[in-house]
Every structure is written in C-alpha cells, then in structure tokens.
Amino acid sequence: MLPDVLGGDMFADIAVATATIVLGVWVPAYFSLRGFRTRQWWEKKADAYQQAISVLAHEMHYFDTLMEDDVLRRNPTPEQRATMTREFDKARSALDRLRFESAFLFSDQCREVLDSHFRSVDGLSQADGNHVDYLDSRAALSRAALDQFIVAAKRDLKV
C-alpha cells in the first residue's frame, strides 16, 4: 500500500510548518529593524543637539573673547578680528539653520530655548549702554541659552 500523499493531514502539516517558518523569520527581523531605526533616530537627534551646543558655546566664547580684549586693552589685528567675525557669522547662520532644519528632532523645550535666545539677542541693542556691557550681555545670553539647552537636551535624550 502506498501512503496517502494527498491526504488532509499533509496539508495541515505544511501550513503549520510554513506559518512557523514565516513567523520565526519575520518576528525577529521586525524587532531587529525596529531597534536599528530607533538607534539611528537617536543618533540623528544626538548629532543635532551636539551641533547646536557647539554653536552656542562658540557664540559664548566669541563674546567673552571680545569682552576680554576690550577690558584688557588688547588690540587684535584687523585680520584676527575679521577671522573671528567670519567664524561667528558662520556659526550664527548654522544655529539659525539648525533651528529650522531640526524642528522635528529637537524637543519643544529645546526649540523654545533657541527661539527665546534669538528673540533676546534681537531685542538687545548696543546703544543701551557701553560696548563692554553689550558684550557682557551677549555672552550672558549665550551662556544662559547654552545651559538651558543642555538641560533640555539631556532630558529629551534621556542621558
């Protein structure tokens, strides 16, 4: 006697084996890819935060340096002054670009810190006092924004 090749039990066994194979391959792949995407997203966020922090620190350093030069009566050469100004302008435009490009990466609190910083700086006028006071105020605004941004970034990145 030949075995019943086309019997119902064989089709049920094939269906169970196929379902087991599909689930055994698909479920681990799904969770592995999901974890990979989550790590990639976190790294993008961390990179955007790092760039913003770097620019805010550069801005703060720029105004601290200008203030020290004024207070200590150091006279940097026009080339040194032009280089510092060029680097500041580049960093400032990078921060402005980051503020808009990373709107979906930054937390609401981080975006508010940056927006508040830009509003504060735009509202500050050098005519309000002497040059050293202006530089001190700009450095203080940058320092406060940097401190607030770091706290908000740490909270968002959960570090």
Secondary structure, DSSP 8 states (H G I E B T S, - for coil): ----TT-HHHHHHHHHHHHHHHHHHHHHHHHHHHHHHHHHHHHHHHHHHHHHHHHHHHHHHHHHHHHHHHHTT----HHHHHHHHHHHHHHHHHHHHHHHHTTTTS-HHHHHHHHHHHHHHHH--GGGS-HHHHHHHHHHHHHHHHHHHHHHHHHHHT-
